[in-house]
Amino acid sequence: MTDSAGQFAVSRATLDDWRVVTGWAADEGWNPGLGDAPSFFAQDPEGFFLGRIDGEPVSAISVVNYGDSYAFLGFYLVRPDQRGRGLGLATWRTGLAHAEGRTVGLDGVPAQQGNYRRSGFELEHGTLRYIGPLPAVDVPDRHVRPVEAAGLRALLAYDSACLPADRRRFLESWLAAPGHRALARIVDGRLTGYGVLRPGRDARRVGPLFADTRADAEALLDALAVEADGDLVAMDVPETNREAVALAEARGMKPTFDTARMYTGPIRAYARERVFGVTSLELG
C-alpha cells in the first residue's frame, strides 16, 4: 500500500516492538499493566502485528490463538495522526488471518462496536471498569494464601473452567511476572478462587478475579487490597455477573468506562458466574 506519505506494510511484531503499542494504549486511557507484554507473547508470540510507513510504526493489532478453536483480538490501534486513511482496516485483515477460522473474541470500546458487528462479531455481554482505592481489612481471611499453595495443576484446571480456552503458557508467565501478586482461596483443601494484582500506568489492576462465590471473591479482593496499600485499583467486571458488580460497588469502586465482549461464533461453555474480574481487555 503506497501513497504520498510512503510505503505502508503490516508485519509481525517482536516483544521489543510492542513497547510503542503499550505507549499508545496508555495514551488512549486504557491503563495497560506495566509488565503485561511478556505474558501476552508467551501465549502466542506470532499473534502481534505492526503496520509501518517506511518502517515507522503507525498501527497495531494482536490476535492471540488459544488452541485450535479460539483466538482473542486486542490492541487494535492506529496512531491518531494517521487515522482516516484505511490503515486500520489493512492491519485488521492481516491480524484476523492469523486466527485461521477460529472463533475470535474481543472487548470493544463503544466507538468501534458498530464496526465490529459489521465484521461478524456479536455481543455477549457488557463489561464495566471499576476504579477506586480499596478499603483496608483488619482481619485477613485465613483461607487466602499465596497461589503456590494451590498447586499449578489445580490452578490450571480452575482457570480453564472460567474461560472458553486453556492458556497454560500465559498463566505460568502471568503468575510469576515481576510485580504481580497472586493469591488463592483454599477451603478444606479445595481451591475456591484466585486473583492477581499487578502494577498499571494509572492504577493497579486486578485480573483475573475468579471465584466460586461472592464470599470467595470478597476474601480475595480484600487480601489484594492489603497488597495495594491504598493505591487506586482497577477491575474489569462483567455486567452480567450481578454479584461481581455488587462487590465492586460495596467496596466503593466507581465505574469509569465500558466495553463489550463480542464473539464471531460459538465458544466453549465456561463458568461465567465465577468471573468477578476479567484478566485483561487485550487477551480476555
Secondary structure as the mmCIF struct_conf table of DSSP 4:
data_model
#
loop_
_struct_conf.conf_type_id
_struct_conf.id
_struct_conf.beg_label_comp_id
_struct_conf.beg_label_asym_id
_struct_conf.beg_label_seq_id
_struct_conf.end_label_comp_id
_struct_conf.end_label_asym_id
_struct_conf.end_label_seq_id
STRN STRN1 THR A 2 ASP A 3
TURN_TY1_P TURN_TY1_P1 SER A 4 ALA A 5
STRN STRN2 GLY A 6 ARG A 12
TURN_TY1_P TURN_TY1_P2 LEU A 15 ASP A 17
HELX_RH_AL_P HELX_RH_AL_P1 TRP A 18 ASP A 27
TURN_TY1_P TURN_TY1_P3 GLU A 28 GLY A 29
STRN STRN3 GLY A 33 GLY A 33
TURN_TY1_P TURN_TY1_P4 LEU A 34 GLY A 35
HELX_RH_AL_P HELX_RH_AL_P2 ASP A 36 GLN A 43
TURN_TY1_P TURN_TY1_P5 PRO A 45 GLU A 46
STRN STRN4 PHE A 48 ILE A 53
TURN_TY1_P TURN_TY1_P6 ASP A 54 GLY A 55
STRN STRN5 GLU A 56 TYR A 66
TURN_TY1_P TURN_TY1_P7 GLY A 67 SER A 69
STRN STRN6 TYR A 70 VAL A 78
HELX_RH_3T_P HELX_RH_3T_P1 PRO A 80 GLN A 82
TURN_TY1_P TURN_TY1_P8 ARG A 83 GLY A 84
BEND BEND1 ARG A 85 GLY A 86
HELX_RH_AL_P HELX_RH_AL_P3 LEU A 87 ALA A 97
TURN_TY1_P TURN_TY1_P9 HIS A 98 GLY A 101
STRN STRN7 THR A 103 GLY A 108
HELX_RH_AL_P HELX_RH_AL_P4 PRO A 110 ARG A 118
TURN_TY1_P TURN_TY1_P10 SER A 119 GLY A 120
STRN STRN8 GLU A 122 PRO A 133
HELX_LH_PP_P HELX_LH_PP_P1 LEU A 134 ALA A 136
BEND BEND2 ASP A 138 VAL A 139
TURN_TY1_P TURN_TY1_P11 ARG A 142 HIS A 143
STRN STRN9 VAL A 144 PRO A 146
HELX_RH_3T_P HELX_RH_3T_P2 VAL A 147 ALA A 150
HELX_RH_AL_P HELX_RH_AL_P5 LEU A 152 ALA A 161
TURN_TY1_P TURN_TY1_P12 CYS A 162 CYS A 162
BEND BEND3 LEU A 163 ALA A 165
HELX_RH_AL_P HELX_RH_AL_P6 ARG A 168 ALA A 176
BEND BEND4 ALA A 177 ALA A 177
TURN_TY1_P TURN_TY1_P13 PRO A 178 GLY A 179
STRN STRN10 ARG A 181 VAL A 187
TURN_TY1_P TURN_TY1_P14 ASP A 188 GLY A 189
STRN STRN11 ARG A 190 ARG A 198
STRN STRN12 GLY A 200 GLY A 200
BEND BEND5 ARG A 201 ALA A 203
STRN STRN13 ARG A 204 ALA A 211
BEND BEND6 ASP A 212 THR A 213
HELX_RH_AL_P HELX_RH_AL_P7 ARG A 214 ALA A 228
TURN_TY1_P TURN_TY1_P15 ASP A 229 GLY A 230
STRN STRN14 LEU A 232 PRO A 238
TURN_TY1_P TURN_TY1_P16 GLU A 239 THR A 240
HELX_RH_AL_P HELX_RH_AL_P8 ARG A 242 ALA A 250
TURN_TY1_P TURN_TY1_P17 ARG A 251 GLY A 252
STRN STRN15 LYS A 254 TYR A 263
BEND BEND7 THR A 264 GLY A 265
HELX_RH_3T_P HELX_RH_3T_P3 ARG A 272 ARG A 274
STRN STRN16 VAL A 275 GLY A 277
BEND BEND8 THR A 279 THR A 279
TURN_TY1_P TURN_TY1_P18 LEU A 281 LEU A 283
#
